[in-house]
Amino acid sequence: MREPNQQKTRIHNNEDISKNVTSVEKKKREIFNKISCGENLQENARRQRLLNEDLRENTLNLCKRIAGSRRIVAACFYGPRVCGYAEGESDIHLLLVLANYPSRLRGYRKPLNGLDAFILAVDQGAFEKDVQTGLLGEFAAEKVVVPYEPLFNREYLSSNEILLKRRIIWELLENIVLGFPESSHELIIRPEYFLYETIVQRSKLFPPLTFRFLNMLRTDVKERNVKRIMHGLFQALNELAEEKWIDFHSGHVRITQKFIQKIRRRKIRIPSFLRSVQRAALFHILSVLPKMMNLLQQEEEIFMETHWDVENENLTLQLEDPKKYLFMPTPLGPAPLSDETTIEEFVRQNVPSGDMATIQITEMGGVLNTAYQLSFRRNHEEHKIVVKKFKDWLGIKWFPLALWALGTKSFAVLGQSRLEREYALSKFLHSHGWPAPQVLYVSLKEKLIFKEFIEGENLSKIIQHLMTDTEKLADESALVRTVGKMIAKAHGLGVALGDCKPENILVAKDWSPYFVDLEQASRDGNQAWDIAEFLYYSGHYVSPITPADAAEHVAREFISGYLEAGGKKETVKQAGSPRYTKVFSIFTPPHVILAMSNICKKMGETPNAKLK
C-alpha cells in the first residue's frame, strides 16, 4: 500500500524516459499475450464487475464495523473513482450516514482491497440539517451534489440530493433577484448556470476544492459528470416550476413574479452565499480537515500531471464562467452576462460591412457617464445608434450629487446597477408603448448599452423659453401637459423614473417627448421625487428678479396632465412638502419654489380643478 503523502514524480532525464518506454512495451506484450490466449474484452469487463462487487461488499463490511451497534442509514461512493478520473492507486471515498452518531462528523482512513479508503461518517440528523439549512457548511451534504454511486439506501440519498439541489437553486435565484433587482424580471437562465455557479461559489469559499472540480470537468469525463449532476438539478427545477416559482421557456428558466415578490418582501436581504459561510460548523469541519486535506492533495496531483504549467493563483479562472448561461434578451439576440463586446466589436458584428472606416463615432459628452453616437449608412440612408458607457460613481464627481439629495433621494452608484436599471425599465416601459428609446444590445462586462437614436430637441430649451417668455405659448404648454401624462403613465405601471429633469427628455419633430435616461428608474420607487424634480429643476430657469407667473403656469400644465392621466393627488401633494423643496433651494429661486410648492399642495387636494 502506498504512503498517503507520496508525491508523483516527473521524468526529467533520458534514463527515466528509457525505463518508461520499457514499461510501456512490457504492458503492451502482456495485453497481446492475453488476447493471444483468448481473453477478450467481454471477459475483462466481467472480471471488472466482479472486482467492483467484491469492493462494494468489502466496503459495506467496513461500514458495519465503523457503525458498530448504530444503524446505517445510507452510504455512497464519491470522488475520483465515481467521476472517472481516478488513477490506479487513488483512494476510495465514501459518505456514511449513521443514526444517532454522537460524533456528528468524523473521518476514518482504513485499508481496503489493497487501497486506502476515506470514510466520512456523519450523524443522520446533522446530515439532513446540512441538506436543509447548511448546518455543517454543506461539508457532508455536498457529496450528493457531485456525482455519487449509492452503496446503501439509494432512495434516501436521491431524495436528499433533490432537496439540497432545490435549496441551492433557490438561493442562487435569490442572488439573481438581489443582484439584478430590475432585470431579474427579464433574464433568461440556462439550467447549466446552477451547476457552474455552485462550483465557482464553493471554490471561492474553500479553494482546495477547485482541483476536484477541475478534474471532474476535464474533457474526457465532463459530459458524463455534468449529465449526472444535471439529472438531480432538473428534478429540483421541475418541482419549483410546478409550484410557479419559475417558468420554463424553450428549455430556459425564467424567474416568476411570485418568486421576485417573495424575495422583495423579505426585510433582511443578505446574499445567500454569505449565509452559507455563517452557518458553517467550523468545530466539526476542522476535526475532519486534516484527513480531508490528504484527499484534496491527491486531487491536486492528478490535475497537475496534465496541467503542470498552470499557476495555483489562476485556478478559479480555469473554471467555466457561470455568466455564460445568464442572458439579457435584446432585439439583436440574447446578450450573455459574460459578454465583453466593445463598441468596435459591436460594429463589426452588427453594422453592414462592419468596416470601422465607414463608421463615425462621436462622443456626446457626459460627466458621470460617457455617451457616443454611432453613424453609418445602409441602403444610401444614414442610421444612428447611441452607446452609453456607465462609470462607477465612486469619485469626487459623485459626492456633490449625493450631498445634494441627502435624506430625500438615494441614487444607484455602481455602473452595472445603473445599466441594469436602464436596460430593464427601458425594455419594460417600451413594451407598454411608453416613449423610451429601444435597447438594442447590452455588454455588461464592458458596461455598455446600445440604444435607438432619437432625433430631437432637448426639452430644457423649450422649458427655458416658457419660463422667460411673457406670452403663453400654446404648443409648449401642451407639451408640458403631455410630459405630465407620460410620467403618470409610468407611475401607473409601478415605475418611478428617478431622474426626469427636462435635460433627460428629447422632443421629436412631431412634438412627442422621449425619456432618454432611465438609469435611476426603479419599480416601487419614489414617485413624488419625479414630480418635484421636474418642476423645481425647471424653475431654476426663472431669474431671481422675475415674477413666478411663468413657473406657476408650467406647474399647472404639468400637474393637470399628470392628474388627467391617472396620477395620484397624494403624490402631487407630497412633492410640495419641505422634504423636496429643500433639495432644490440651492439653485432655484425661493419665490419660484414657494409658488410651485403651493400649486402642488392645492392641486393635490383638488385634482380635478385647474387653478386660475
C-alpha positions as CSV (number, residue, x, y, z in Angstrom):
1,M,0.0,0.0,0.0
2,R,1.4,3.4,-1.0
3,E,2.2,6.1,1.5
4,P,-0.6,8.6,1.8
5,N,1.6,11.6,1.1
6,Q,3.7,10.0,-1.6
7,Q,4.4,12.6,-4.4
8,K,4.3,11.6,-8.0
9,T,7.5,12.5,-9.9
10,R,8.0,13.6,-13.5
11,I,10.5,12.1,-15.8
12,H,13.4,14.5,-16.2
13,N,16.3,12.6,-17.9
14,N,16.9,10.1,-20.6
15,E,17.4,7.2,-18.2
16,D,13.9,7.7,-16.8
17,I,12.5,8.0,-20.2
18,S,14.1,4.8,-21.3
19,K,12.6,3.0,-18.2
20,N,9.2,4.4,-19.0
21,V,9.3,3.2,-22.6
22,T,10.4,-0.2,-21.4
23,S,7.5,-0.3,-19.0
24,V,5.0,0.6,-21.8
25,E,6.4,-2.0,-24.1
26,K,6.1,-4.6,-21.3
27,K,2.5,-3.7,-20.8
28,K,1.8,-4.0,-24.5
29,R,3.2,-7.5,-24.5
30,E,1.1,-8.5,-21.6
31,I,-2.1,-7.3,-23.3
32,F,-1.0,-9.1,-26.5
33,N,-0.4,-12.3,-24.6
34,K,-3.9,-12.1,-23.0
35,I,-5.5,-11.6,-26.4
36,S,-3.5,-14.5,-27.8
37,C,-4.7,-16.7,-25.0
38,G,-8.3,-15.9,-25.9
39,E,-9.0,-13.4,-23.1
40,N,-11.3,-10.9,-24.9
41,L,-12.8,-7.6,-23.8
42,Q,-16.0,-9.1,-22.5
43,E,-14.1,-11.3,-20.1
44,N,-12.1,-8.3,-18.9
45,A,-15.4,-6.5,-18.3
46,R,-16.8,-9.4,-16.4
47,R,-13.8,-9.5,-14.1
48,Q,-14.0,-5.8,-13.6
49,R,-17.6,-6.2,-12.5
50,L,-16.7,-9.0,-10.1
51,L,-14.0,-6.7,-8.6
52,N,-16.5,-4.0,-8.2
53,E,-18.9,-6.3,-6.5
54,D,-16.2,-7.5,-4.2
55,L,-15.1,-3.9,-3.5
56,R,-18.7,-2.9,-2.6
57,E,-19.2,-5.9,-0.3
58,N,-15.9,-5.3,1.5
59,T,-16.7,-1.6,1.8
60,L,-20.1,-2.3,3.3
61,N,-18.5,-4.7,5.8
62,L,-16.1,-1.9,6.7
63,C,-19.0,0.5,7.2
64,K,-20.7,-2.0,9.5
65,R,-17.5,-2.2,11.7
66,I,-17.4,1.6,11.9
67,A,-21.1,1.8,12.7
68,G,-21.0,-0.9,15.4
69,S,-24.4,-1.1,17.1
70,R,-25.6,2.0,15.2
71,R,-27.9,1.7,12.2
72,I,-26.5,2.5,8.8
73,V,-29.0,5.0,7.2
74,A,-27.2,5.3,3.8
75,A,-23.8,5.1,2.2
76,C,-22.4,6.2,-1.2
77,F,-19.1,6.4,-3.1
78,Y,-17.9,9.7,-4.4
79,G,-14.7,11.3,-5.7
80,P,-12.2,10.3,-8.5
81,R,-13.4,6.7,-8.9
82,V,-17.0,7.7,-9.3
83,C,-16.2,10.7,-11.6
84,G,-13.9,8.6,-13.9
85,Y,-10.6,10.3,-13.5
86,A,-9.0,8.1,-10.8
87,E,-5.6,6.7,-11.1
88,G,-4.7,3.1,-10.1
89,E,-3.8,4.0,-6.5
90,S,-6.4,6.6,-5.9
91,D,-8.2,6.4,-2.6
92,I,-11.7,5.2,-2.2
93,H,-14.1,8.0,-0.9
94,L,-17.2,7.1,0.9
95,L,-20.0,9.0,2.7
96,L,-21.6,7.1,5.6
97,V,-24.8,8.3,7.3
98,L,-25.4,6.8,10.7
99,A,-28.3,7.0,13.1
100,N,-27.6,8.6,16.5
101,Y,-23.9,9.1,15.7
102,P,-22.5,11.0,18.7
103,S,-19.5,12.5,16.9
104,R,-21.8,14.2,14.3
105,L,-18.9,14.3,11.8
106,R,-15.8,12.2,11.7
107,G,-13.3,11.0,9.2
108,Y,-11.8,7.5,9.1
109,R,-8.9,6.2,7.0
110,K,-8.8,2.4,6.6
111,P,-7.1,-0.1,4.3
112,L,-9.4,-1.7,1.8
113,N,-8.7,-4.1,-1.1
114,G,-5.0,-3.0,-1.1
115,L,-6.0,0.7,-1.3
116,D,-6.8,3.4,1.2
117,A,-10.4,4.2,2.0
118,F,-11.5,7.5,3.4
119,I,-14.9,7.3,5.1
120,L,-16.7,10.5,6.1
121,A,-19.2,9.4,8.8
122,V,-22.0,11.8,9.7
123,D,-25.0,11.7,12.0
124,Q,-28.3,11.3,10.2
125,G,-29.9,14.4,11.9
126,A,-26.8,16.5,11.2
127,F,-26.7,15.4,7.6
128,E,-30.3,16.2,7.0
129,K,-29.9,19.6,8.6
130,D,-26.8,20.2,6.5
131,V,-29.0,19.4,3.4
132,Q,-31.9,21.7,4.6
133,T,-30.0,24.6,6.1
134,G,-26.3,24.1,5.7
135,L,-25.7,23.2,9.4
136,L,-22.2,21.8,8.6
137,G,-21.5,24.3,5.8
138,E,-22.6,21.6,3.4
139,F,-19.4,19.8,4.1
140,A,-21.2,16.5,4.2
141,A,-24.2,17.3,2.0
142,E,-22.2,18.5,-1.0
143,K,-21.2,14.8,-1.5
144,V,-24.6,14.3,-3.1
145,V,-24.3,17.4,-5.2
146,V,-21.5,16.0,-7.3
147,P,-21.7,12.5,-8.9
148,Y,-22.0,9.7,-6.4
149,E,-22.6,6.0,-6.6
150,P,-25.1,4.6,-4.0
151,L,-23.8,1.7,-1.8
152,F,-26.8,1.5,0.5
153,N,-30.3,3.2,0.5
154,R,-30.4,4.8,-2.9
155,E,-33.9,6.3,-2.3
156,Y,-32.7,8.2,0.8
157,L,-29.7,9.6,-1.0
158,S,-31.7,10.6,-4.0
159,S,-34.4,12.4,-2.0
160,N,-31.8,14.4,-0.1
161,E,-29.9,15.2,-3.3
162,I,-33.0,16.7,-4.9
163,L,-33.9,18.6,-1.6
164,L,-30.4,20.1,-1.5
165,K,-30.3,21.0,-5.1
166,R,-33.7,22.6,-4.8
167,R,-32.3,24.8,-2.0
168,I,-29.1,25.6,-4.0
169,I,-31.3,26.7,-6.9
170,W,-33.5,28.8,-4.7
171,E,-30.5,30.6,-3.1
172,L,-28.9,31.2,-6.5
173,L,-32.2,32.7,-7.7
174,E,-32.3,34.9,-4.6
175,N,-28.8,36.1,-5.5
176,I,-30.0,37.0,-9.0
177,V,-33.0,38.9,-7.7
178,L,-30.8,40.8,-5.2
179,G,-28.0,41.4,-7.7
180,F,-30.3,42.4,-10.6
181,P,-33.4,43.8,-8.9
182,E,-34.9,45.2,-12.0
183,S,-33.7,42.9,-14.8
184,S,-34.4,39.7,-12.9
185,H,-37.8,40.0,-14.5
186,E,-36.2,39.7,-17.9
187,L,-33.2,37.3,-17.5
188,I,-33.1,34.0,-19.4
189,I,-31.3,31.3,-17.5
190,R,-29.9,28.1,-18.9
191,P,-30.1,25.3,-16.4
192,E,-26.3,24.7,-16.5
193,Y,-25.9,28.1,-14.7
194,F,-26.9,26.5,-11.4
195,L,-24.2,23.8,-11.8
196,Y,-21.3,26.2,-12.7
197,E,-22.3,29.0,-10.2
198,T,-22.4,26.4,-7.4
199,I,-18.9,25.2,-8.4
200,V,-17.5,28.7,-8.5
201,Q,-19.0,29.7,-5.2
202,R,-17.7,26.6,-3.4
203,S,-14.3,27.1,-4.9
204,K,-14.1,30.6,-3.7
205,L,-15.2,29.6,-0.2
206,F,-12.8,26.7,0.0
207,P,-10.1,27.0,-2.7
208,P,-8.6,23.5,-2.3
209,L,-11.9,22.1,-3.7
210,T,-11.0,23.7,-7.0
211,F,-8.8,20.8,-8.1
212,R,-11.6,18.4,-7.6
213,F,-14.0,20.4,-9.7
214,L,-11.4,20.9,-12.5
215,N,-10.7,17.1,-12.5
216,M,-14.4,16.4,-12.6
217,L,-14.9,18.7,-15.6
218,R,-11.9,17.7,-17.6
219,T,-12.6,17.0,-21.3
220,D,-12.7,13.2,-21.2
221,V,-15.2,12.9,-18.3
222,K,-17.1,16.2,-18.4
223,E,-20.1,15.2,-20.4
224,R,-20.9,12.2,-18.2
225,N,-20.4,14.1,-14.9
226,V,-22.4,17.1,-16.0
227,K,-25.2,14.8,-17.1
228,R,-25.3,13.1,-13.7
229,I,-25.3,16.4,-11.8
230,M,-27.9,17.9,-14.0
231,H,-30.3,15.0,-13.6
232,G,-31.0,16.0,-10.0
233,L,-31.0,19.7,-10.8
234,F,-33.7,19.1,-13.4
235,Q,-35.8,17.2,-10.9
236,A,-35.5,20.2,-8.5
237,L,-36.2,22.7,-11.2
238,N,-39.3,20.8,-12.2
239,E,-40.6,20.9,-8.6
240,L,-40.0,24.7,-8.5
241,A,-41.8,25.1,-11.8
242,E,-44.8,23.1,-10.6
243,E,-45.1,25.5,-7.7
244,K,-44.9,28.5,-10.0
245,W,-41.6,29.9,-8.6
246,I,-40.0,29.6,-12.1
247,D,-41.2,29.1,-15.6
248,F,-39.6,27.1,-18.5
249,H,-39.4,28.7,-21.9
250,S,-37.7,26.7,-24.7
251,G,-35.6,24.8,-22.2
252,H,-34.6,28.0,-20.4
253,V,-35.6,29.2,-16.9
254,R,-37.4,32.4,-16.2
255,I,-38.0,33.8,-12.7
256,T,-41.7,34.4,-11.9
257,Q,-43.2,37.5,-10.3
258,K,-44.3,35.2,-7.5
259,F,-40.7,34.5,-6.6
260,I,-39.4,38.0,-7.0
261,Q,-42.2,39.5,-4.8
262,K,-41.4,36.9,-2.1
263,I,-37.8,38.0,-2.0
264,R,-38.6,41.7,-2.1
265,R,-40.9,41.3,0.8
266,R,-38.1,40.0,2.9
267,K,-36.9,42.7,5.3
268,I,-33.2,41.5,5.6
269,R,-31.6,40.9,2.3
270,I,-28.3,39.0,2.8
271,P,-26.9,37.2,-0.3
272,S,-27.3,33.5,0.4
273,F,-23.7,32.6,-0.3
274,L,-22.8,34.8,2.7
275,R,-25.3,33.0,4.9
276,S,-23.6,29.7,3.9
277,V,-20.4,31.0,5.4
278,Q,-22.1,32.0,8.6
279,R,-23.8,28.6,9.1
280,A,-20.7,26.5,8.8
281,A,-20.0,24.5,11.9
282,L,-16.2,25.1,12.0
283,F,-15.6,22.9,15.0
284,H,-16.8,19.8,13.3
285,I,-15.2,20.6,10.0
286,L,-11.8,21.3,11.4
287,S,-11.8,18.0,13.2
288,V,-12.1,16.2,9.8
289,L,-10.0,18.6,7.8
290,P,-6.5,17.0,8.3
291,K,-7.6,13.7,6.9
292,M,-9.6,15.5,4.2
293,M,-6.6,17.6,3.0
294,N,-4.8,14.4,2.0
295,L,-7.6,13.6,-0.4
296,L,-7.5,17.1,-1.8
297,Q,-3.7,16.8,-2.2
298,Q,-4.3,13.8,-4.4
299,E,-6.8,15.8,-6.4
300,E,-4.1,18.4,-7.0
301,E,-1.6,15.7,-8.0
302,I,-4.0,14.3,-10.6
303,F,-4.7,17.7,-12.0
304,M,-1.1,18.9,-12.1
305,E,0.1,15.8,-14.0
306,T,-1.6,17.2,-17.1
307,H,-1.6,20.9,-16.2
308,W,1.9,21.4,-14.8
309,D,2.2,24.9,-16.3
310,V,-0.9,26.3,-14.6
311,E,-0.3,28.6,-11.6
312,N,-2.4,27.9,-8.5
313,E,-3.3,31.6,-8.3
314,N,-5.2,31.4,-11.5
315,L,-7.1,28.2,-10.8
316,T,-10.6,29.7,-10.5
317,L,-10.1,31.3,-13.9
318,Q,-9.9,27.7,-15.3
319,L,-13.5,27.1,-14.2
320,E,-16.3,27.8,-16.6
321,D,-17.8,31.2,-16.2
322,P,-21.4,30.8,-15.0
323,K,-22.5,34.1,-16.5
324,K,-22.2,32.5,-19.9
325,Y,-25.5,30.8,-19.0
326,L,-27.3,34.0,-18.0
327,F,-28.8,36.2,-20.8
328,M,-30.4,39.6,-21.2
329,P,-32.9,39.4,-24.2
330,T,-32.3,42.1,-26.8
331,P,-33.6,42.7,-30.4
332,L,-30.2,41.6,-31.7
333,G,-30.2,38.4,-29.8
334,P,-29.7,37.2,-26.2
335,A,-26.7,39.0,-24.6
336,P,-24.8,36.7,-22.1
337,L,-23.8,38.5,-18.9
338,S,-20.2,37.3,-19.6
339,D,-20.3,39.3,-22.9
340,E,-17.3,41.7,-23.3
341,T,-18.4,43.2,-26.6
342,T,-16.7,46.6,-27.2
343,I,-18.0,49.3,-29.5
344,E,-15.7,48.2,-32.3
345,E,-16.8,44.6,-32.0
346,F,-20.4,45.6,-32.0
347,V,-19.8,47.5,-35.2
348,R,-18.1,44.5,-36.9
349,Q,-20.9,42.1,-35.8
350,N,-24.0,44.2,-36.4
351,V,-23.3,47.1,-38.8
352,P,-23.5,46.4,-42.6
353,S,-20.0,45.8,-43.9
354,G,-18.6,46.0,-40.4
355,D,-15.8,48.3,-41.7
356,M,-14.7,50.7,-39.0
357,A,-13.6,53.1,-41.7
358,T,-17.3,53.6,-42.7
359,I,-18.4,54.3,-39.1
360,Q,-18.3,57.6,-37.5
361,I,-18.1,57.6,-33.7
362,T,-18.8,60.9,-32.0
363,E,-18.6,61.5,-28.2
364,M,-21.7,63.1,-26.9
365,G,-20.2,64.2,-23.6
366,G,-21.3,63.5,-20.0
367,V,-19.8,64.0,-16.6
368,L,-21.0,60.9,-14.7
369,N,-21.2,58.7,-17.9
370,T,-19.9,58.8,-21.4
371,A,-22.1,58.6,-24.4
372,Y,-21.3,58.1,-28.1
373,Q,-23.2,58.4,-31.3
374,L,-22.5,55.7,-34.0
375,S,-23.3,56.9,-37.5
376,F,-23.3,54.6,-40.6
377,R,-25.0,54.3,-44.0
378,R,-27.3,51.5,-45.1
379,N,-29.1,51.5,-48.5
380,H,-27.9,55.0,-49.0
381,E,-29.6,56.2,-45.8
382,E,-27.9,57.4,-42.6
383,H,-28.5,55.5,-39.4
384,K,-27.5,56.3,-35.9
385,I,-27.1,54.4,-32.6
386,V,-26.4,55.8,-29.1
387,V,-23.9,53.9,-27.0
388,K,-23.8,54.7,-23.3
389,K,-20.8,53.8,-21.1
390,F,-21.6,53.5,-17.4
391,K,-19.0,54.6,-15.0
392,D,-18.9,53.8,-11.3
393,W,-19.7,56.9,-9.3
394,L,-17.0,56.5,-6.6
395,G,-15.0,59.7,-7.0
396,I,-15.4,63.3,-6.2
397,K,-17.8,63.9,-9.1
398,W,-20.4,61.8,-7.3
399,F,-20.1,63.4,-3.9
400,P,-22.0,66.7,-4.7
401,L,-24.9,64.7,-6.1
402,A,-25.1,62.5,-3.0
403,L,-24.8,65.6,-0.7
404,W,-27.4,67.5,-2.8
405,A,-30.2,64.9,-2.3
406,L,-29.1,63.7,1.2
407,G,-32.1,62.3,3.1
408,T,-34.6,62.7,0.2
409,K,-33.4,60.5,-2.7
410,S,-30.9,57.7,-2.9
411,F,-29.1,57.0,-6.2
412,A,-27.7,53.9,-7.8
413,V,-23.9,54.3,-7.8
414,L,-22.3,51.3,-9.5
415,G,-22.2,51.4,-13.2
416,Q,-23.5,47.8,-13.5
417,S,-26.5,48.7,-11.3
418,R,-27.4,51.7,-13.3
419,L,-27.0,49.8,-16.6
420,E,-29.2,47.1,-15.3
421,R,-31.9,49.6,-14.4
422,E,-31.8,51.4,-17.7
423,Y,-31.9,48.1,-19.6
424,A,-34.8,46.6,-17.6
425,L,-37.0,49.6,-17.2
426,S,-36.5,50.8,-20.8
427,K,-37.5,47.4,-22.1
428,F,-40.5,47.2,-19.7
429,L,-41.8,50.7,-20.4
430,H,-41.2,50.4,-24.2
431,S,-43.2,47.2,-24.3
432,H,-46.2,49.2,-22.8
433,G,-46.0,51.8,-25.5
434,W,-44.2,54.3,-23.3
435,P,-41.9,56.8,-25.1
436,A,-38.4,55.4,-24.3
437,P,-35.7,54.6,-26.8
438,Q,-35.5,50.9,-27.6
439,V,-32.5,49.0,-26.1
440,L,-30.7,47.2,-29.0
441,Y,-27.9,45.3,-27.1
442,V,-26.0,45.1,-23.8
443,S,-22.4,44.4,-23.0
444,L,-22.5,44.0,-19.2
445,K,-18.8,43.5,-18.5
446,E,-17.9,46.5,-20.7
447,K,-20.8,48.4,-19.1
448,L,-22.1,49.4,-22.5
449,I,-25.7,49.8,-23.6
450,F,-26.7,50.3,-27.3
451,K,-29.9,52.2,-27.8
452,E,-32.1,53.6,-30.5
453,F,-31.1,57.2,-31.5
454,I,-33.9,59.8,-31.1
455,E,-33.6,62.9,-33.3
456,G,-35.0,65.9,-31.4
457,E,-34.6,69.0,-29.3
458,N,-33.8,68.9,-25.6
459,L,-36.9,69.8,-23.5
460,S,-34.8,72.1,-21.3
461,K,-34.6,74.6,-24.1
462,I,-38.4,74.6,-24.5
463,I,-38.9,75.0,-20.8
464,Q,-36.4,77.8,-20.7
465,H,-38.4,79.5,-23.5
466,L,-41.6,79.1,-21.5
467,M,-40.0,80.5,-18.3
468,T,-38.6,83.6,-20.0
469,D,-41.4,84.5,-22.4
470,T,-44.2,86.7,-21.1
471,E,-46.8,85.2,-23.5
472,K,-48.4,81.8,-23.0
473,L,-47.2,79.5,-25.8
474,A,-49.9,77.0,-26.7
475,D,-47.7,74.3,-28.2
476,E,-45.1,74.4,-25.5
477,S,-47.8,74.4,-22.8
478,A,-49.4,71.3,-24.4
479,L,-46.1,69.6,-24.5
480,V,-45.6,70.1,-20.8
481,R,-49.0,68.7,-20.1
482,T,-48.1,65.6,-22.3
483,V,-44.9,65.1,-20.3
484,G,-47.1,65.1,-17.1
485,K,-49.3,62.4,-18.7
486,M,-46.3,60.3,-19.6
487,I,-44.9,60.4,-16.1
488,A,-48.3,59.5,-14.7
489,K,-48.5,56.5,-17.1
490,A,-45.1,55.3,-15.9
491,H,-46.2,55.7,-12.3
492,G,-49.3,53.7,-13.1
493,L,-47.1,50.9,-14.3
494,G,-45.3,50.9,-11.0
495,V,-42.2,52.7,-12.2
496,A,-40.5,55.7,-10.6
497,L,-38.2,57.4,-13.2
498,G,-35.6,58.6,-10.7
499,D,-34.1,61.4,-12.9
500,C,-36.7,63.0,-15.1
501,K,-35.4,66.6,-15.2
502,P,-36.0,68.3,-18.6
503,E,-32.5,67.7,-19.8
504,N,-33.3,63.9,-19.9
505,I,-36.3,64.4,-22.2
506,L,-36.0,64.8,-26.0
507,V,-38.8,66.3,-28.1
508,A,-39.1,64.7,-31.6
509,K,-40.1,66.6,-34.7
510,D,-43.8,65.6,-34.2
511,W,-43.5,67.0,-30.6
512,S,-43.6,63.6,-29.0
513,P,-41.4,63.5,-25.8
514,Y,-38.9,60.7,-25.3
515,F,-37.3,59.9,-21.9
516,V,-33.7,59.0,-22.7
517,D,-32.2,58.5,-19.2
518,L,-33.7,55.7,-17.0
519,E,-30.6,54.6,-15.1
520,Q,-32.1,55.7,-11.8
521,A,-35.5,54.3,-12.5
522,S,-36.9,51.5,-10.3
523,R,-40.1,49.7,-9.6
524,D,-41.8,50.8,-6.4
525,G,-39.5,53.8,-6.2
526,N,-40.1,57.4,-5.0
527,Q,-42.7,58.8,-7.4
528,A,-43.1,62.2,-5.6
529,W,-39.4,62.8,-6.4
530,D,-40.2,62.6,-10.2
531,I,-42.8,65.4,-9.9
532,A,-40.6,67.5,-7.6
533,E,-37.5,67.2,-9.7
534,F,-39.3,68.1,-13.0
535,L,-41.0,71.1,-11.5
536,Y,-38.3,72.6,-9.3
537,Y,-35.5,71.9,-11.7
538,S,-37.5,73.6,-14.4
539,G,-37.9,76.6,-12.0
540,H,-34.2,77.3,-11.9
541,Y,-34.5,78.9,-15.4
542,V,-36.5,81.8,-13.8
543,S,-34.5,84.8,-12.9
544,P,-34.3,85.7,-9.2
545,I,-35.8,89.1,-10.0
546,T,-38.6,87.8,-12.3
547,P,-42.1,87.1,-11.0
548,A,-43.0,83.4,-10.7
549,D,-46.0,83.6,-13.1
550,A,-44.4,81.5,-15.8
551,A,-43.3,78.9,-13.3
552,E,-46.8,78.7,-12.0
553,H,-48.1,78.2,-15.5
554,V,-45.7,75.4,-16.1
555,A,-46.6,73.7,-12.8
556,R,-50.3,73.9,-13.6
557,E,-50.0,72.5,-17.0
558,F,-47.7,69.6,-15.8
559,I,-49.9,68.7,-12.9
560,S,-53.1,68.9,-14.9
561,G,-51.6,66.4,-17.4
562,Y,-50.4,64.2,-14.6
563,L,-53.8,64.0,-12.9
564,E,-55.7,63.6,-16.1
565,A,-53.7,60.5,-16.9
566,G,-54.5,58.9,-13.6
567,G,-51.7,60.3,-11.4
568,K,-52.4,60.3,-7.7
569,K,-53.2,63.5,-5.9
570,E,-51.3,62.3,-2.8
571,T,-48.1,62.0,-4.9
572,V,-48.6,65.6,-6.2
573,K,-49.2,66.9,-2.6
574,Q,-46.1,65.1,-1.3
575,A,-43.9,66.9,-4.0
576,G,-44.9,70.2,-2.4
577,S,-43.5,69.3,1.0
578,P,-40.3,70.7,2.5
579,R,-38.7,67.3,2.2
580,Y,-38.4,68.1,-1.6
581,T,-38.3,71.9,-1.7
582,K,-35.2,72.0,0.5
583,V,-33.2,69.9,-2.0
584,F,-33.7,72.3,-4.9
585,S,-33.3,75.5,-2.9
586,I,-29.6,75.5,-3.8
587,F,-30.1,76.6,-7.4
588,T,-33.9,77.5,-7.8
589,P,-35.0,81.0,-6.6
590,P,-37.0,80.8,-3.3
591,H,-40.1,82.6,-4.6
592,V,-40.3,80.1,-7.5
593,I,-40.0,77.1,-5.3
594,L,-42.7,78.5,-2.9
595,A,-45.1,79.2,-5.8
596,M,-44.7,75.7,-7.3
597,S,-44.9,74.1,-3.9
598,N,-48.2,75.9,-3.2
599,I,-49.6,74.7,-6.5
600,C,-48.6,71.1,-5.7
601,K,-50.4,71.3,-2.4
602,K,-53.6,72.9,-3.7
603,M,-53.9,70.7,-6.9
604,G,-53.0,67.7,-4.8
605,E,-56.1,68.4,-2.7
606,T,-58.4,69.3,-5.6
607,P,-57.1,67.1,-8.5
608,N,-59.9,67.9,-11.0
609,A,-59.7,71.7,-10.6
610,K,-57.4,73.8,-12.8
611,L,-56.4,76.8,-10.7
612,K,-56.8,80.3,-12.1
